[in-house]
Amino acid sequence: MIIAYIYERPFEEGEAMGAEKTFADYPKTNRAELGDMIAGGGLREGDVLRLRAVSDLGRGQESKRLQGLIADMGVSLELHPIKDDKRVKGRPTKAEVATMDQFDHVCGLWYSPTPVEHAVKRGCDIAGGDVDKNWFMYRCGPRSGRDAQKKRKAMEKKLNNQEPKA
């Protein structure tokens, strides 16, 4: 029988690994499912245990001890890592306008009567990054446009002082 064990992962990943039975633990379960799987008869000789990562069994010596115990039971261990398990490090990409035309475009959207959601969505497309209402407020000012000239001059100065990127 093919059995999957997952820790702090969506339950559906067991099915994605082709398991007939899935044991899933989360921090609040205190690894009760792991104990049930090993000592409670969840694993039998000839079974195949599939994991996303060896670290799902535990940390350091605990993981090595459990791997040995599983091997002694006559159960084979297979790893099925997630192909796109890339974790984002750091902050998201900063959205910035590169030209005054882009600045005029996004601020024009902001000052127009279009809904805020539409302006934010189009701002993301134009600026090439995450944009929200605060992003517009900082760069363009209030939607009434009362600070529009002051904000435009500040952006012109900022863009003129930047060195050209090679």
C-alpha positions in Angstrom: 0.0 0.0 0.0 1.2 3.5 -0.8 1.0 5.8 2.2 1.8 9.5 2.4 2.8 11.4 5.5 2.7 15.2 5.4 3.6 17.8 8.1 2.2 21.3 7.8 1.1 20.9 4.2 -2.3 20.8 2.5 -4.0 17.4 2.9 -4.5 17.2 -0.9 -0.7 16.7 -1.3 -1.2 13.1 -0.2 -3.4 12.4 -3.2 -1.0 14.4 -5.4 1.7 11.9 -4.4 -0.5 9.0 -5.5 -1.1 7.7 -1.9 -4.0 5.4 -1.1 -3.9 6.6 2.5 -2.6 9.9 4.0 -1.5 10.7 7.5 -1.3 14.5 8.1 0.1 16.3 11.1 0.0 20.0 12.0 1.7 21.8 14.9 -1.4 21.5 17.2 -1.7 17.7 16.7 1.7 17.1 18.4 2.6 14.6 15.7 -0.2 12.2 16.8 -0.7 10.9 13.3 3.0 10.1 13.0 2.8 8.0 16.2 -0.3 6.3 14.9 1.2 5.6 11.6 4.4 4.0 13.0 3.2 2.4 16.3 -0.5 2.1 15.7 -0.3 -0.2 12.7 -0.6 2.4 9.9 2.6 1.0 8.3 3.1 -2.7 7.5 5.9 -4.6 5.9 5.9 -4.1 2.1 4.3 -0.6 2.3 5.7 2.4 0.6 5.9 5.7 2.6 6.0 8.8 0.5 7.2 12.1 1.9 7.6 15.6 0.5 10.7 16.1 2.5 12.7 14.1 5.1 12.2 17.0 7.5 8.5 16.1 7.6 9.5 13.2 9.9 11.2 15.6 12.4 14.5 17.4 13.0 18.0 16.0 13.2 18.4 12.8 15.2 14.6 12.3 15.5 14.3 12.1 11.7 17.2 9.7 11.4 15.9 7.5 14.2 12.4 7.3 12.5 14.0 6.6 9.1 15.8 3.6 10.7 12.7 2.4 12.5 10.7 2.6 9.2 13.4 0.7 7.3 13.4 -2.0 10.1 9.7 -2.4 9.6 10.3 -3.4 6.0 8.7 -0.2 4.6 10.4 1.6 1.7 10.8 5.4 1.9 10.2 7.6 -1.2 10.7 11.3 -1.5 8.4 13.3 -3.8 9.6 16.9 -3.4 7.5 19.7 -4.7 9.0 21.0 -7.9 8.2 24.6 -7.3 9.0 24.8 -3.6 10.7 28.2 -4.0 10.3 30.4 -1.0 10.3 34.1 -1.5 13.0 35.8 0.4 13.0 39.5 1.4 10.6 42.1 0.4 8.5 42.0 -2.8 9.8 43.9 -5.8 9.3 47.6 -5.4 7.0 49.1 -8.0 8.4 52.3 -9.4 7.7 54.4 -12.5 10.6 54.8 -14.8 9.5 57.7 -16.9 7.4 60.8 -16.5 5.0 59.4 -19.0 4.4 56.4 -16.7 4.0 58.8 -13.8 1.5 60.9 -15.6 -0.4 57.7 -16.7 -0.7 56.2 -13.2 -1.5 59.5 -11.5 -4.0 60.3 -14.2 -5.7 57.0 -13.4 -5.6 57.9 -9.7 -7.2 61.3 -10.2 -9.9 60.0 -12.6 -13.3 58.9 -11.3 -12.5 55.2 -12.0 -12.9 52.9 -9.0 -9.8 52.6 -6.7 -9.6 48.8 -7.5 -9.2 49.5 -11.2 -6.6 52.2 -10.6 -4.6 49.8 -8.4 -4.8 47.0 -10.9 -3.7 49.1 -13.8 -1.0 50.7 -11.5 0.4 47.2 -10.9 0.6 46.6 -14.7 2.2 49.9 -15.5 4.7 50.1 -12.6 5.6 46.4 -12.8 5.2 45.4 -9.1 2.9 45.5 -6.1 0.9 48.7 -5.9 -1.8 49.6 -3.4 -3.7 52.7 -2.4 -0.9 53.9 -0.1 1.6 53.7 -3.1 -0.7 56.1 -5.0 -1.1 58.4 -2.0 2.6 58.6 -1.5 3.4 59.3 -5.2 0.4 61.1 -6.5 -1.3 62.6 -3.4 -5.0 62.5 -2.6 -7.5 61.6 -5.4 -8.8 65.1 -5.4 -5.5 66.1 -7.1 -4.9 69.0 -4.8 -1.1 68.2 -4.5 -0.7 67.1 -8.1 1.7 69.8 -9.2 3.9 69.5 -6.1 4.1 65.7 -6.5 4.8 65.9 -10.2 7.7 68.3 -9.6 9.1 66.0 -6.9 9.0 63.0 -9.3 10.6 65.0 -12.1 13.4 66.0 -9.7 13.8 62.4 -8.6 13.9 61.0 -12.1 16.4 63.6 -13.3 18.8 62.9 -10.5 18.9 59.1 -11.2 21.8 57.8 -13.1 20.9 56.0 -16.3 20.9 52.2 -16.0 23.2 50.4 -18.3 
